[in-house]
């Protein structure tokens, strides 16, 4: 059952990322260290969408983000996730 749940989560994450990715202003994939750096982001209002899968399911982040003229660091974890299953 765990494998089926993980496969479903992977499929949902992939479908969501593909659909949203087509309209994304910026996108990227984290490295092995779990970090992603997106340089030269133009100041403005954005909506961050991110997904990841775990052995137990999936985590989804979906939140508004305002980028100003200075460097901004966002930490995504289960505390600010939209959904975690």
N, CA, C and O atoms as a GROMACS GRO file, in nm:
protein
  340
    1UNK      N    1   0.082  -0.119   0.000
    1UNK     CA    2   0.000   0.000   0.000
    1UNK      C    3   0.086   0.125   0.000
    1UNK      O    4   0.052   0.222  -0.069
    2UNK      N    5   0.197   0.128   0.075
    2UNK     CA    6   0.285   0.244   0.080
    2UNK      C    7   0.341   0.279  -0.055
    2UNK      O    8   0.352   0.397  -0.089
    3UNK      N    9   0.378   0.178  -0.134
    3UNK     CA   10   0.433   0.203  -0.266
    3UNK      C   11   0.329   0.267  -0.359
    3UNK      O   12   0.361   0.358  -0.435
    4UNK      N   13   0.206   0.220  -0.352
    4UNK     CA   14   0.098   0.276  -0.434
    4UNK      C   15   0.072   0.421  -0.396
    4UNK      O   16   0.053   0.506  -0.483
    5UNK      N   17   0.071   0.449  -0.266
    5UNK     CA   18   0.050   0.586  -0.218
    5UNK      C   19   0.162   0.676  -0.267
    5UNK      O   20   0.136   0.789  -0.310
    6UNK      N   21   0.285   0.630  -0.261
    6UNK     CA   22   0.400   0.707  -0.306
    6UNK      C   23   0.394   0.731  -0.456
    6UNK      O   24   0.426   0.841  -0.503
    7UNK      N   25   0.354   0.631  -0.533
    7UNK     CA   26   0.342   0.646  -0.678
    7UNK      C   27   0.232   0.746  -0.713
    7UNK      O   28   0.250   0.825  -0.806
    8UNK      N   29   0.122   0.745  -0.642
    8UNK     CA   30   0.014   0.840  -0.665
    8UNK      C   31   0.061   0.981  -0.631
    8UNK      O   32   0.033   1.075  -0.706
    9UNK      N   33   0.130   0.996  -0.520
    9UNK     CA   34   0.182   1.128  -0.481
    9UNK      C   35   0.278   1.181  -0.586
    9UNK      O   36   0.271   1.298  -0.623
   10UNK      N   37   0.366   1.096  -0.636
   10UNK     CA   38   0.462   1.137  -0.740
   10UNK      C   39   0.388   1.180  -0.865
   10UNK      O   40   0.424   1.280  -0.927
   11UNK      N   41   0.285   1.108  -0.903
   11UNK     CA   42   0.206   1.141  -1.021
   11UNK      C   43   0.135   1.275  -1.005
   11UNK      O   44   0.135   1.356  -1.098
   12UNK      N   45   0.075   1.300  -0.888
   12UNK     CA   46   0.006   1.426  -0.863
   12UNK      C   47   0.103   1.543  -0.862
   12UNK      O   48   0.073   1.648  -0.919
   13UNK      N   49   0.218   1.527  -0.800
   13UNK     CA   50   0.318   1.633  -0.797
   13UNK      C   51   0.367   1.664  -0.937
   13UNK      O   52   0.382   1.781  -0.973
   14UNK      N   53   0.391   1.562  -1.015
   14UNK     CA   54   0.438   1.580  -1.151
   14UNK      C   55   0.333   1.652  -1.236
   14UNK      O   56   0.367   1.742  -1.313
   15UNK      N   57   0.208   1.612  -1.225
   15UNK     CA   58   0.100   1.675  -1.302
   15UNK      C   59   0.082   1.821  -1.263
   15UNK      O   60   0.067   1.906  -1.350
   16UNK      N   61   0.084   1.850  -1.135
   16UNK     CA   62   0.070   1.988  -1.088
   16UNK      C   63   0.185   2.074  -1.133
   16UNK      O   64   0.164   2.187  -1.177
   17UNK      N   65   0.307   2.023  -1.122
   17UNK     CA   66   0.424   2.099  -1.162
   17UNK      C   67   0.424   2.125  -1.312
   17UNK      O   68   0.462   2.234  -1.355
   18UNK      N   69   0.384   2.028  -1.391
   18UNK     CA   70   0.380   2.046  -1.536
   18UNK      C   71   0.278   2.151  -1.576
   18UNK      O   72   0.306   2.236  -1.661
   19UNK      N   73   0.161   2.146  -1.516
   19UNK     CA   74   0.055   2.241  -1.549
   19UNK      C   75   0.094   2.383  -1.510
   19UNK      O   76   0.080   2.476  -1.589
   20UNK      N   77   0.141   2.400  -1.389
   20UNK     CA   78   0.179   2.533  -1.341
   20UNK      C   79   0.308   2.580  -1.406
   20UNK      O   80   0.324   2.698  -1.434
   21UNK      N   81   0.400   2.488  -1.432
   21UNK     CA   82   0.527   2.523  -1.494
   21UNK      C   83   0.513   2.592  -1.628
   21UNK      O   84   0.597   2.674  -1.664
   22UNK      N   85   0.408   2.560  -1.701
   22UNK     CA   86   0.387   2.622  -1.832
   22UNK      C   87   0.363   2.772  -1.820
   22UNK      O   88   0.390   2.846  -1.914
   23UNK      N   89   0.312   2.818  -1.707
   23UNK     CA   90   0.282   2.960  -1.687
   23UNK      C   91   0.379   3.027  -1.588
   23UNK      O   92   0.361   3.144  -1.554
   24UNK      N   93   0.479   2.955  -1.544
   24UNK     CA   94   0.569   3.005  -1.440
   24UNK      C   95   0.660   3.116  -1.490
   24UNK      O   96   0.714   3.109  -1.601
   25UNK      N   97   0.677   3.218  -1.407
   25UNK     CA   98   0.773   3.324  -1.438
   25UNK      C   99   0.916   3.274  -1.413
   25UNK      O  100   1.007   3.308  -1.488
   26UNK      N  101   0.934   3.193  -1.309
   26UNK     CA  102   1.062   3.136  -1.272
   26UNK      C  103   1.036   2.993  -1.225
   26UNK      O  104   0.931   2.963  -1.169
   27UNK      N  105   1.133   2.906  -1.248
   27UNK     CA  106   1.120   2.771  -1.195
   27UNK      C  107   1.256   2.709  -1.176
   27UNK      O  108   1.356   2.755  -1.233
   28UNK      N  109   1.261   2.604  -1.097
   28UNK     CA  110   1.386   2.536  -1.072
   28UNK      C  111   1.365   2.409  -0.994
   28UNK      O  112   1.254   2.377  -0.951
   29UNK      N  113   1.473   2.337  -0.975
   29UNK     CA  114   1.472   2.212  -0.901
   29UNK      C  115   1.580   2.220  -0.794
   29UNK      O  116   1.691   2.266  -0.820
   30UNK      N  117   1.549   2.175  -0.675
   30UNK     CA  118   1.648   2.178  -0.567
   30UNK      C  119   1.760   2.078  -0.594
   30UNK      O  120   1.742   1.980  -0.667
   31UNK      N  121   1.875   2.106  -0.534
   31UNK     CA  122   1.987   2.013  -0.542
   31UNK      C  123   1.976   1.908  -0.433
   31UNK      O  124   1.876   1.902  -0.362
   32UNK      N  125   2.078   1.826  -0.420
   32UNK     CA  126   2.078   1.722  -0.316
   32UNK      C  127   2.072   1.781  -0.176
   32UNK      O  128   2.027   1.715  -0.083
   33UNK      N  129   2.117   1.906  -0.162
   33UNK     CA  130   2.114   1.971  -0.032
   33UNK      C  131   1.978   2.031   0.000
   33UNK      O  132   1.958   2.086   0.109
   34UNK      N  133   1.883   2.020  -0.093
   34UNK     CA  134   1.748   2.072  -0.071
   34UNK      C  135   1.735   2.221  -0.095
   34UNK      O  136   1.632   2.280  -0.062
   35UNK      N  137   1.838   2.284  -0.151
   35UNK     CA  138   1.836   2.428  -0.172
   35UNK      C  139   1.817   2.462  -0.319
   35UNK      O  140   1.859   2.389  -0.408
   36UNK      N  141   1.753   2.576  -0.342
   36UNK     CA  142   1.730   2.628  -0.476
   36UNK      C  143   1.760   2.777  -0.473
   36UNK      O  144   1.712   2.848  -0.385
   37UNK      N  145   1.839   2.824  -0.567
   37UNK     CA  146   1.870   2.966  -0.578
   37UNK      C  147   1.821   3.014  -0.714
   37UNK      O  148   1.863   2.964  -0.818
   38UNK      N  149   1.732   3.111  -0.712
   38UNK     CA  150   1.684   3.172  -0.836
   38UNK      C  151   1.735   3.315  -0.836
   38UNK      O  152   1.692   3.397  -0.754
   39UNK      N  153   1.825   3.346  -0.927
   39UNK     CA  154   1.887   3.477  -0.932
   39UNK      C  155   1.810   3.572  -1.023
   39UNK      O  156   1.733   3.529  -1.110
   40UNK      N  157   1.833   3.701  -1.002
   40UNK     CA  158   1.779   3.806  -1.089
   40UNK      C  159   1.626   3.805  -1.101
   40UNK      O  160   1.571   3.826  -1.209
   41UNK      N  161   1.559   3.781  -0.990
   41UNK     CA  162   1.413   3.786  -0.989
   41UNK      C  163   1.370   3.932  -0.985
   41UNK      O  164   1.416   4.008  -0.900
   42UNK      N  165   1.284   3.970  -1.074
   42UNK     CA  166   1.234   4.107  -1.080
   42UNK      C  167   1.139   4.130  -0.963
   42UNK      O  168   1.054   4.046  -0.935
   43UNK      N  169   1.154   4.245  -0.896
   43UNK     CA  170   1.068   4.278  -0.782
   43UNK      C  171   0.921   4.274  -0.826
   43UNK      O  172   0.886   4.318  -0.935
   44UNK      N  173   0.837   4.222  -0.738
   44UNK     CA  174   0.695   4.215  -0.768
   44UNK      C  175   0.623   4.114  -0.682
   44UNK      O  176   0.680   4.059  -0.587
   45UNK      N  177   0.498   4.090  -0.715
   45UNK     CA  178   0.414   3.993  -0.643
   45UNK      C  179   0.411   3.863  -0.723
   45UNK      O  180   0.386   3.865  -0.843
   46UNK      N  181   0.434   3.753  -0.656
   46UNK     CA  182   0.437   3.621  -0.719
   46UNK      C  183   0.355   3.524  -0.635
   46UNK      O  184   0.317   3.554  -0.522
   47UNK      N  185   0.329   3.409  -0.692
   47UNK     CA  186   0.267   3.300  -0.617
   47UNK      C  187   0.363   3.182  -0.627
   47UNK      O  188   0.389   3.131  -0.735
   48UNK      N  189   0.414   3.140  -0.512
   48UNK     CA  190   0.507   3.028  -0.508
   48UNK      C  191   0.429   2.898  -0.503
   48UNK      O  192   0.337   2.882  -0.423
   49UNK      N  193   0.466   2.804  -0.588
   49UNK     CA  194   0.408   2.671  -0.588
   49UNK      C  195   0.522   2.571  -0.592
   49UNK      O  196   0.608   2.579  -0.680
   50UNK      N  197   0.524   2.479  -0.500
   50UNK     CA  198   0.627   2.377  -0.497
   50UNK      C  199   0.572   2.246  -0.446
   50UNK      O  200   0.477   2.243  -0.369
   51UNK      N  201   0.634   2.138  -0.491
   51UNK     CA  202   0.592   2.005  -0.446
   51UNK      C  203   0.714   1.918  -0.421
   51UNK      O  204   0.822   1.941  -0.477
   52UNK      N  205   0.697   1.822  -0.337
   52UNK     CA  206   0.796   1.718  -0.319
   52UNK      C  207   0.724   1.590  -0.276
   52UNK      O  208   0.615   1.596  -0.220
   53UNK      N  209   0.785   1.479  -0.301
   53UNK     CA  210   0.729   1.353  -0.254
   53UNK      C  211   0.820   1.294  -0.148
   53UNK      O  212   0.941   1.317  -0.147
   54UNK      N  213   0.760   1.219  -0.059
   54UNK     CA  214   0.833   1.147   0.044
   54UNK      C  215   0.792   1.000   0.036
   54UNK      O  216   0.704   0.965  -0.043
   55UNK      N  217   0.853   0.918   0.114
   55UNK     CA  218   0.812   0.777   0.115
   55UNK      C  219   0.668   0.762   0.160
   55UNK      O  220   0.600   0.666   0.123
   56UNK      N  221   0.621   0.857   0.242
   56UNK     CA  222   0.486   0.847   0.298
   56UNK      C  223   0.381   0.921   0.215
   56UNK      O  224   0.262   0.900   0.238
   57UNK      N  225   0.420   1.004   0.123
   57UNK     CA  226   0.321   1.080   0.046
   57UNK      C  227   0.379   1.199  -0.024
   57UNK      O  228   0.476   1.187  -0.099
   58UNK      N  229   0.319   1.317   0.002
   58UNK     CA  230   0.364   1.436  -0.068
   58UNK      C  231   0.347   1.560   0.018
   58UNK      O  232   0.271   1.560   0.116
   59UNK      N  233   0.418   1.667  -0.019
   59UNK     CA  234   0.406   1.798   0.045
   59UNK      C  235   0.386   1.899  -0.066
   59UNK      O  236   0.452   1.893  -0.170
   60UNK      N  237   0.294   1.994  -0.044
   60UNK     CA  238   0.266   2.098  -0.142
   60UNK      C  239   0.277   2.234  -0.074
   60UNK      O  240   0.224   2.254   0.035
   61UNK      N  241   0.347   2.327  -0.139
   61UNK     CA  242   0.352   2.465  -0.093
   61UNK      C  243   0.281   2.551  -0.196
   61UNK      O  244   0.302   2.533  -0.316
   62UNK      N  245   0.198   2.642  -0.151
   62UNK     CA  246   0.125   2.734  -0.238
   62UNK      C  247   0.101   2.861  -0.158
   62UNK      O  248   0.016   2.864  -0.070
   63UNK      N  249   0.178   2.967  -0.191
   63UNK     CA  250   0.169   3.089  -0.110
   63UNK      C  251   0.208   3.213  -0.190
   63UNK      O  252   0.292   3.206  -0.280
   64UNK      N  253   0.145   3.325  -0.156
   64UNK     CA  254   0.186   3.450  -0.220
   64UNK      C  255   0.323   3.493  -0.164
   64UNK      O  256   0.353   3.472  -0.047
   65UNK      N  257   0.403   3.553  -0.252
   65UNK     CA  258   0.536   3.600  -0.212
   65UNK      C  259   0.558   3.738  -0.274
   65UNK      O  260   0.532   3.758  -0.393
   66UNK      N  261   0.605   3.830  -0.194
   66UNK     CA  262   0.639   3.962  -0.246
   66UNK      C  263   0.791   3.974  -0.248
   66UNK      O  264   0.856   3.956  -0.145
   67UNK      N  265   0.846   4.004  -0.363
   67UNK     CA  266   0.989   4.019  -0.379
   67UNK      C  267   1.020   4.168  -0.391
   67UNK      O  268   0.966   4.237  -0.478
   68UNK      N  269   1.108   4.216  -0.304
   68UNK     CA  270   1.150   4.356  -0.308
   68UNK      C  271   1.285   4.369  -0.374
   68UNK      O  272   1.331   4.277  -0.441
   69UNK      N  273   1.350   4.484  -0.356
   69UNK     CA  274   1.478   4.510  -0.422
   69UNK      C  275   1.597   4.438  -0.357
   69UNK      O  276   1.705   4.433  -0.416
   70UNK      N  277   1.579   4.382  -0.237
   70UNK     CA  278   1.690   4.312  -0.171
   70UNK      C  279   1.670   4.161  -0.177
   70UNK      O  280   1.560   4.112  -0.204
   71UNK      N  281   1.778   4.089  -0.152
   71UNK     CA  282   1.773   3.942  -0.155
   71UNK      C  283   1.674   3.890  -0.052
   71UNK      O  284   1.667   3.939   0.060
   72UNK      N  285   1.598   3.791  -0.092
   72UNK     CA  286   1.497   3.732  -0.002
   72UNK      C  287   1.525   3.582   0.009
   72UNK      O  288   1.553   3.515  -0.090
   73UNK      N  289   1.516   3.532   0.130
   73UNK     CA  290   1.533   3.389   0.154
   73UNK      C  291   1.402   3.333   0.207
   73UNK      O  292   1.345   3.386   0.302
   74UNK      N  293   1.356   3.227   0.145
   74UNK     CA  294   1.236   3.157   0.191
   74UNK      C  295   1.276   3.018   0.237
   74UNK      O  296   1.354   2.950   0.170
   75UNK      N  297   1.224   2.976   0.348
   75UNK     CA  298   1.246   2.840   0.396
   75UNK      C  299   1.113   2.768   0.388
   75UNK      O  300   1.015   2.808   0.452
   76UNK      N  301   1.109   2.663   0.310
   76UNK     CA  302   0.987   2.583   0.295
   76UNK      C  303   1.002   2.457   0.378
   76UNK      O  304   1.098   2.381   0.363
   77UNK      N  305   0.906   2.436   0.466
   77UNK     CA  306   0.905   2.315   0.549
   77UNK      C  307   0.761   2.275   0.575
   77UNK      O  308   0.669   2.333   0.517
   78UNK      N  309   0.740   2.178   0.661
   78UNK     CA  310   0.603   2.131   0.686
   78UNK      C  311   0.521   2.235   0.761
   78UNK      O  312   0.398   2.227   0.761
   79UNK      N  313   0.586   2.331   0.826
   79UNK     CA  314   0.513   2.434   0.900
   79UNK      C  315   0.441   2.532   0.808
   79UNK      O  316   0.336   2.584   0.845
   80UNK      N  317   0.495   2.558   0.690
   80UNK     CA  318   0.430   2.651   0.600
   80UNK      C  319   0.378   2.583   0.472
   80UNK      O  320   0.347   2.649   0.372
   81UNK      N  321   0.369   2.452   0.478
   81UNK     CA  322   0.316   2.377   0.364
   81UNK      C  323   0.164   2.395   0.352
   81UNK      O  324   0.094   2.407   0.453
   82UNK      N  325   0.117   2.397   0.230
   82UNK     CA  326  -0.026   2.403   0.204
   82UNK      C  327  -0.092   2.270   0.243
   82UNK      O  328  -0.200   2.268   0.302
   83UNK      N  329  -0.026   2.162   0.210
   83UNK     CA  330  -0.077   2.028   0.242
   83UNK      C  331   0.040   1.933   0.258
   83UNK      O  332   0.139   1.942   0.186
   84UNK      N  333   0.029   1.843   0.351
   84UNK     CA  334   0.130   1.740   0.370
   84UNK      C  335   0.058   1.609   0.401
   84UNK      O  336  -0.019   1.601   0.497
   85UNK      N  337   0.082   1.509   0.319
   85UNK     CA  338   0.017   1.379   0.338
   85UNK      C  339   0.118   1.269   0.326
   85UNK      O  340   0.083   1.152   0.339
   0.00000   0.00000   0.00000
